[in-house]
Amino acid sequence: MKMRAAIYGRVSSERQEKEHTIGSQLEALRAYAATNGMDIVEEFTDEGYSGARLDRPALDRMRDLAERHGFEVLLTYCTDRLARKFVLQALIMDELIQAWQALPRALRRNSFSGRAVRVRENSPP
């Protein structure tokens, strides 16, 4: 059984949109998922939303899906796509870990239930 993955991408400024579009983030994440034998269950994108805030439509939907055990791994191009501030990144990761620890034992992959993976190329987004 393949691991179920969700993808999260975000850009907040016009400069970011020109340099590293959501499309380029998704392309890299899809390639990573394919290379590592993961099934992508959903892609979440927030375009034009600041990473300094947690009230973003796609982020909210991703957190809801995690709570419903809809995926086992979250792929993001860089951790700052989740949130700009470390404390907000930690909050999101804690929510994901809590959701993954509640997965039925049959769905757990190893001693650490679920994970988040950062996929980043040489240049920053």
Residue pairs with C-beta under 8 A, 6 or more apart in sequence:
2 37
2 38
2 39
3 36
3 37
3 38
3 39
3 72
3 73
3 109
4 38
4 39
4 41
4 70
4 71
4 72
4 73
5 33
5 38
5 39
5 40
5 41
5 71
5 72
5 73
5 74
5 75
6 40
6 41
6 42
6 43
6 44
6 62
6 65
6 66
6 70
6 71
6 73
6 74
6 75
7 26
7 29
7 30
7 33
7 40
7 42
7 43
7 44
7 74
7 75
7 76
8 44
8 45
8 58
8 59
8 62
8 74
8 75
8 76
8 81
8 82
9 22
9 25
9 26
9 29
9 43
9 44
9 45
9 46
9 76
9 77
9 81
10 22
10 25
10 45
10 46
10 47
10 49
10 51
10 56
10 58
10 59
10 81
10 82
11 17
11 20
11 21
11 22
11 25
11 47
11 48
11 125
12 48
12 49
12 50
12 51
16 125
17 47
19 123
19 125
20 77
20 123
20 124
20 125
22 45
22 47
25 77
25 81
25 125
26 43
26 45
28 77
28 119
28 120
28 121
29 75
29 76
29 77
29 119
30 40
32 38
32 75
32 117
32 119
33 39
33 40
33 75
38 73
38 75
41 65
41 70
41 71
42 62
42 65
42 70
42 71
44 58
44 59
44 61
44 62
45 58
46 56
46 57
46 58
46 59
49 56
49 57
49 59
50 84
51 80
51 81
51 82
51 83
51 84
51 85
51 88
52 83
52 84
52 85
52 88
54 83
54 88
54 91
54 92
59 82
59 92
62 74
63 92
63 95
65 71
66 74
66 95
66 96
66 99
66 100
67 95
67 99
69 99
69 102
69 103
69 104
69 107
72 100
72 103
72 107
72 109
72 113
72 114
72 115
73 114
73 115
73 116
73 117
74 96
74 115
74 116
74 117
75 116
75 117
75 119
76 82
76 116
76 117
76 118
76 119
77 118
77 119
77 120
77 125
78 118
78 120
78 124
78 125
79 89
79 118
80 89
80 125
81 125
82 88
82 89
82 92
82 93
82 116
83 89
83 91
83 92
93 116
96 114
96 116
97 113
97 114
99 114
100 108
100 113
100 114
100 115
101 113
101 114
103 113
103 114
